[in-house]
């Protein structure tokens, strides 16, 4: 007996291991797009897999051990367009390694400790446009054999050991080069001879990035008469003197965009001498950006005089006392000031400025008038500004303003009726405190306004003429405010062109019968998070163009039978979730209407009963009309009979769905699955499922078909039947999204228990657990079986970060690809080559 027990103990794990070694699991690479794109990342490969098809166009071999690339190493993939060899420990690349890749446009060699790079290593790459050789131990551009790559547009050799900026003669053979990244190398000096090739054959579209090089000297005249599309010098200088000297060495340069300054986490200058800007007088610049420089010495007098003819100026995170000394004849057309320090609001006087962005700045509390007669676009959000007497043309010195954003500021007092600003089309006050908006028709003159946002502005609307004059308005957002007596009055009379209206979180209890009579063009209406007690469909009858209506998170109990026919025929999306529905016979017609309109009602399965007590938190769809027809005779049946019937009913209910599942497994067991996975989740997590899971899997590459109850369940069929027939029987796998809400939901636990039965009956390892958030053990232990499964099985854990997302989606896709039938092309290949078929995924 002991010998038999030991033998059984040894055979059980061995059998489990062998059962997992299916034919398709031998292929190490992930087939992203059949026959087109393959991901072989982090598979400890020492050579290129033999079973990748010849038609492959995108191949990711990063993070492997391909230490030596020999001649014609990739000749088996003539259609290849993108090849990623990042961090593959490559030390040697021989002649003709990439020969035959005539269609390759992108080659990535990042993070390889290359020791030997043959002169013919890149031969045959006639179509290459992007070459990334970051962190490849490159010490000189002269040793980089790329002179024959005539179609090259982008060359990135950042983070190497290049000491000389000398551009080799072969750059004259790269007429299409647009971007050269030499950042974070060891370049200290730049001489005239280094850029001689640019004098001989100018590359007019070239953008050059020299950031994070320890520059000490630029020979004067080096860049004279040279034209560049862009030049970036950030965190290059150890002192203001060196910075000033080097900028003087740029004299004669003509560039479309010049970027100077430092990086947020790479600060080298302890003090910034504003005199360095004097050297810019000898440059021709179209756009200028300066970032992360502080502790200016001296005042701002004549600070930007050398930039008077620049079109676009951008100041990011710098310390400036003020900008009062800017001359009126500066030709700036676009000024951007973000996260800077000021003593006071800059009173600008620039006659040519058309766009002014002034956001997230510090130590400014009061708005000051400025004179910008050509201004059309003004963004002043997130400055904690107070504004008295807003707004008129005298405040901004212009009558041409079309876009005004004053959102996320402090107190804004309306008092000027927007006189002189009749051209405004976009106006945003959200999350600022508005005052005196009820005193008069503040927007009377804004007949061209198309967008108005007064959300969360702490206003209580009393004046019925508040929106008078807004005849062209198309979008109105006023969420988070309130109305007198919590009643929405008829205040939209003139808004006949309105298409979007947001009235969420306005504490509304009632709506005037004529409130929406003039809104025949309205398409989207948000009434969510209010205190409405009923679905009064007569209110929405005049909205002939309405497509989306959100009445979720109210206190709606039901709607009268005769009113349900008054909803606009154009309506395609109605949200009634999170309301207090009364599932009683009195509202039988409404409850039946909910069942009949599941295609119209978004999240109908999440509509829950609030009363009576025995149906509290039960789905509205679970209400049965038959309960309203019970006779008094049945009610008077003896206690013993009721008890017996109850016991029988519980047993039938408990095992009915398991029997249905067993029958379905026999019926559908041999057929092909319609869906890749059936998703079980709580309604509270629906935003994550829609915006993350569905978007990344169904719109990704390759696409996976998910079974979702709100979209794929058949209307008119019981929920449980849909779960079993449409969900489990027609899906290869089941995805369980575990969260606090999931554990507390009866329906989620019910679906999960059915999933366990399905897994047992179908003999599949098909349940994939996704944990959205860390779960309290005390709560999790209430579901003993789920707790045990999560304790001893691998599950996916959602992490909202760049690396976390990458790892999560890669693991989930790999799990879903397991057991997925191959495409017809893949099947044909398998028949032709049996050996490859046994190793394909």
Order of alpha helices (4+ residues) and beta strands (2+ residues): alpha-beta-beta-beta-beta-beta-beta-beta-beta-beta-beta-beta-beta-alpha-beta-beta-beta-alpha-beta-beta-beta-beta-beta-beta-beta-beta-beta-alpha-beta-beta-beta-beta-beta-beta-beta-beta-beta-beta-beta-beta-beta-beta-beta-alpha-beta-beta-alpha-alpha-beta-alpha-beta-alpha-alpha-beta-alpha-alpha-beta-alpha-alpha-beta-alpha-alpha-alpha
